[in-house]
Amino acid sequence: MRAGVTSGGRGLDGERARAAKRAGVDSVSISLDGLEAAHDRQRGVRGSFAAGLSALGHLREAGVPFSANSQVNRLSFAIGALGHRLGVKAHLDRERHQLGLPPGPETWDHILYRNLVVASEPALAPLPADVRPGRWVLQPGAFYLEEDEAPQAAVAAFVEEGPPPVYLGFGSMPDVVPGATLGWVTRAADAAEVRVVLQGPQAGRSGRVLTVPEVSHRWLFPRCAGVVHHGGAGTTARAARCGVPQVLVPHVTDQFYWRERLRRLGVLGRHDLTVVARRTTTTPWRVQRSQ
C-alpha cells in the first residue's frame, strides 16, 4: 500500500513535513488553484497561496516526494497561459530555432482564442451556452483512430469462451505497482464472478483476468458487459459510441469533467468493480440508456 496526502499546505510546516517523512508518507500533493490572487480568492483566506508554496519548500527539505495539483475555472484559467509559455512554447521555439524560424505566437492564444475545433461528441459534451458571440467554433465530433479490427488471437479466444467480460484500463495513467493492481483486480473479479480484460504492461492470464498491453477498443468494447477506465476523452467517447455502460475512475484534469457528464446522462455506473459486474452491466435501464 502506498500512502499519499493531498493538502492546501496551510499548517504544513517543517516539523510536520519531517514527521510525514518518518511516517513513511510516499508523496504529498499541494493544491495551487491558479496564481496568488485567484487562489486566495477561491480559498477565501489571504496568504493561502504563500502557505502552499512554503509547504512545497518544507517537503523538499524533508525529502518527501511532492507535486502540485490545480483546478481549471474562470479564476485560474490564466495559469494555463503561463504553463504553456514555460513548457509548450519554450519547446516549440527551440524546434523553430533549429529550423531557422523566428519564435512562434503564444500557444495558449493560438489554441484557444482563434479558430477553434472542439473534438468531442455533441451528445456527450455540447458547447457551453456562454461561448463568446461571433467566435468561430466547430464541433465535428470526436476523432477516432482507424484501428485494426482484427484482435490478438488470445483476446478473441478469451472473449469467445464465456460471458461478456468487463474491460478495465487506465490509458496513459502510470501504474508504479502493476503486480499489485493485477492482484486486486483478480480478487475483485473472483468476488463478482466475472471475467476481466485488463490493459496492463505485460500479457498474461490469471484466473478470470486476461492482461493485454494493447487491444482495439473499437473491436473489444461492443463485446464487453461494461468498461471501467480513467475517463480520458477518447476512451469515454469510444465506449459511449459502442453503447456499453461505463465506470470512470478519474485521476487528473478533464477526466473529472467526463465523469460528471456521464453521470448527468445517466450512463455512469458506481465506482466499484463488483458493483459494475453485478448491477451496472445487468441493470436493463442503464444498459438501454448507454445504447
HELIX and SHEET records of a PDB file:
HELIX    1   1 GLY A   14  ALA A   23  1                                  10    
HELIX    2   2 GLU A   36  ARG A   43  1                                   8    
HELIX    3   3 SER A   48  ALA A   62  1                                  15    
HELIX    4   4 ALA A   78  LEU A   86  1                                   9    
HELIX    5   5 VAL A   88  GLN A   98  1                                  11    
HELIX    6   6 THR A  107  LEU A  112  1                                   6    
HELIX    7   7 ALA A  153  GLU A  160  1                                   8    
HELIX    8   8 PRO A  178  ALA A  192  1                                  15    
HELIX    9   9 HIS A  217  LEU A  220  1                                   4    
HELIX   10  10 PHE A  221  ARG A  223  5                                   3    
HELIX   11  11 ALA A  233  CYS A  242  1                                  10    
HELIX   12  12 ASP A  254  LEU A  265  1                                  12    
HELIX   13  13 LEU A  273  VAL A  275  1                                   3    
HELIX   14  14 VAL A  276  THR A  280  3                                   5    
HELIX   15  15 PRO A  284  SER A  290  1                                   7    
SHEET    1   A 3 GLY A   4  SER A   7  0                                        
SHEET    2   A 3 SER A  27  SER A  31  1                                        
SHEET    3   A 3 PHE A  66  ASN A  69  1                                        
SHEET    1   B 2 LEU A 116  VAL A 117  0                                        
SHEET    2   B 2 VAL A 137  LEU A 138  1                                        
SHEET    1   C 6 GLY A 204  SER A 206  0                                        
SHEET    2   C 6 VAL A 209  VAL A 212 -1                                        
SHEET    3   C 6 VAL A 196  GLN A 199  1                                        
SHEET    4   C 6 VAL A 166  GLY A 169  1                                        
SHEET    5   C 6 GLY A 226  HIS A 229  1                                        
SHEET    6   C 6 GLN A 246  LEU A 248  1                                        
END                                                                             
